[in-house]
Amino acid sequence: MKTIIVYRSRHGCAEKSARLLEEQMKGDIVVFNLKDKPKIDIEGADAVIIGGSIHTGKIQGTVKKFCRDNLALLLQKKLGLYICCMEEGEKAQEEFETAYPEDLRSHAFVTGIFGGEFDIEKMNFVERLIIKKVAKVTSSVSKFKKEAVSKFAQDFNA
């Protein structure tokens, strides 16, 4: 089975997730960063996994555009969706629901919320100021859930 993993990462968490999935998935796995390649041909894939990170409550526009541009084809594939975010519980679920359209969420074989990270070293000056003020964070913090990535891969491989 050929699986394409498509992601967009700002500071590395969604990329870390994509790379962990790549290691744990069965079959022919190809990984694309939408930052480097915004148009990806998914027609030859049996399955597609889409991931992104949440910033100020929203997923990257390139992820939304990819979903919108490929909607009909995605609905014909085995589909997985994930986000990386610092929120937990109901708030994280709300962010997931905002990130992807309902038709993709209901079609998805597997979904995941993998936690998130504030990597201060990878942030620009303005981002650091915002994080310090809003999240009250002055150093890097990780709430990344490696076990959630593993569970996603296990369920997707089933």
C-alpha positions as CSV (number, residue, x, y, z in Angstrom):
1,M,0.0,0.0,0.0
2,K,1.3,3.4,-0.9
3,T,0.7,6.1,1.7
4,I,1.5,9.8,1.3
5,I,2.0,11.8,4.4
6,V,1.4,15.5,3.8
7,Y,2.2,18.1,6.5
8,R,3.0,21.7,7.3
9,S,5.1,22.5,10.3
10,R,6.1,25.9,11.6
11,H,8.5,25.1,14.4
12,G,8.9,21.3,13.9
13,C,6.2,19.5,15.8
14,A,4.1,18.4,12.9
15,E,7.2,17.4,11.0
16,K,8.4,15.3,14.0
17,S,5.0,13.6,13.9
18,A,5.2,13.0,10.2
19,R,8.7,11.4,10.5
20,L,7.6,9.2,13.4
21,L,4.6,8.1,11.4
22,E,6.9,7.3,8.5
23,E,9.0,5.1,10.7
24,Q,6.0,3.2,12.1
25,M,3.8,2.8,9.0
26,K,3.7,-0.3,6.9
27,G,4.1,-0.2,3.1
28,D,5.5,2.4,0.7
29,I,5.6,5.7,2.6
30,V,6.3,9.1,1.0
31,V,6.5,12.3,3.1
32,F,5.9,15.8,1.8
33,N,6.2,19.2,3.5
34,L,3.7,21.6,2.0
35,K,6.1,24.4,2.6
36,D,8.5,22.9,0.1
37,K,5.9,21.4,-2.3
38,P,2.5,23.0,-2.1
39,K,1.1,20.9,-5.0
40,I,1.3,17.2,-4.5
41,D,-0.1,14.5,-6.8
42,I,-2.0,12.0,-4.5
43,E,-3.8,10.2,-7.3
44,G,-1.5,7.2,-7.2
45,A,-1.7,6.8,-3.4
46,D,-3.9,4.3,-1.7
47,A,-3.9,6.3,1.5
48,V,-3.2,9.9,2.6
49,I,-2.3,11.3,6.0
50,I,-2.6,15.0,6.5
51,G,-1.1,16.9,9.5
52,G,-0.4,20.4,10.6
53,S,0.1,22.5,13.7
54,I,-2.2,24.9,15.4
55,H,-1.2,28.6,15.8
56,T,-3.6,31.1,17.4
57,G,-6.3,28.5,17.1
58,K,-5.9,27.7,13.4
59,I,-4.1,25.3,11.2
60,Q,-1.8,26.6,8.5
61,G,-3.5,28.0,5.4
62,T,-1.5,25.6,3.1
63,V,-3.1,22.6,4.9
64,K,-6.6,24.0,4.4
65,K,-5.8,24.8,0.7
66,F,-4.5,21.3,0.1
67,C,-7.6,19.8,1.7
68,R,-9.9,22.1,-0.4
69,D,-8.0,21.5,-3.6
70,N,-8.0,17.7,-3.2
71,L,-11.3,17.2,-1.5
72,A,-13.0,14.9,-4.0
73,L,-9.9,12.7,-4.3
74,L,-9.3,12.6,-0.6
75,L,-12.8,11.2,-0.1
76,Q,-11.8,8.3,-2.3
77,K,-8.7,7.4,-0.2
78,K,-8.0,5.8,3.1
79,L,-7.5,9.0,5.2
80,G,-5.8,10.0,8.4
81,L,-5.8,13.5,9.9
82,Y,-3.8,14.9,12.8
83,I,-2.9,18.1,14.5
84,C,-0.2,19.3,16.9
85,C,-1.4,21.8,19.5
86,M,-0.8,22.8,23.0
87,E,-4.4,22.7,24.1
88,E,-5.9,19.5,25.7
89,G,-9.3,18.0,26.1
90,E,-12.3,19.7,24.6
91,K,-10.3,22.8,23.4
92,A,-7.9,20.5,21.5
93,Q,-10.9,18.7,19.9
94,E,-12.4,22.1,18.9
95,E,-9.1,23.0,17.2
96,F,-9.1,19.7,15.4
97,E,-12.7,20.3,14.2
98,T,-11.8,23.8,13.0
99,A,-8.7,22.5,11.2
100,Y,-10.4,20.1,8.9
101,P,-13.8,20.2,7.1
102,E,-16.6,18.0,8.4
103,D,-16.7,15.7,5.3
104,L,-13.0,14.9,5.7
105,R,-13.3,14.4,9.5
106,S,-16.2,12.0,9.0
107,H,-14.4,10.1,6.2
108,A,-11.1,9.8,8.1
109,F,-10.1,6.2,9.1
110,V,-7.9,7.5,11.9
111,T,-7.6,10.9,13.6
112,G,-5.1,12.2,16.1
113,I,-4.2,15.0,18.4
114,F,-0.5,14.7,19.2
115,G,0.1,17.5,21.7
116,G,2.5,20.3,20.9
117,E,5.6,22.2,21.6
118,F,6.7,25.7,22.2
119,D,10.3,25.7,20.8
120,I,11.4,29.2,21.8
121,E,14.7,28.9,19.9
122,K,12.8,28.4,16.6
123,M,10.5,31.3,17.1
124,N,11.0,34.8,15.8
125,F,11.0,37.8,18.1
126,V,7.3,38.6,17.7
127,E,6.3,35.0,18.3
128,R,8.4,34.8,21.5
129,L,6.7,38.0,22.7
130,I,3.2,36.6,22.0
131,I,4.0,33.3,23.7
132,K,5.4,35.0,26.7
133,K,2.4,37.2,27.1
134,V,-0.4,34.8,26.2
135,A,0.9,31.4,27.3
136,K,3.1,32.8,30.1
137,V,6.0,30.7,28.7
138,T,9.6,31.9,28.8
139,S,11.4,28.7,27.8
140,S,10.8,25.8,25.5
141,V,8.0,23.5,26.6
142,S,6.9,20.1,25.2
143,K,3.5,18.4,25.6
144,F,4.3,16.2,22.6
145,K,2.6,12.8,22.9
146,K,4.8,10.2,21.1
147,E,2.4,7.4,22.3
148,A,-0.5,9.1,20.5
149,V,1.6,9.0,17.2
150,S,2.3,5.3,17.8
151,K,-1.4,4.6,18.4
152,F,-2.3,6.5,15.3
153,A,0.2,4.4,13.2
154,Q,-1.0,1.2,14.8
155,D,-4.6,1.9,14.1
156,F,-3.9,3.1,10.5
157,N,-1.9,0.0,9.8
158,A,-4.7,-2.3,11.0
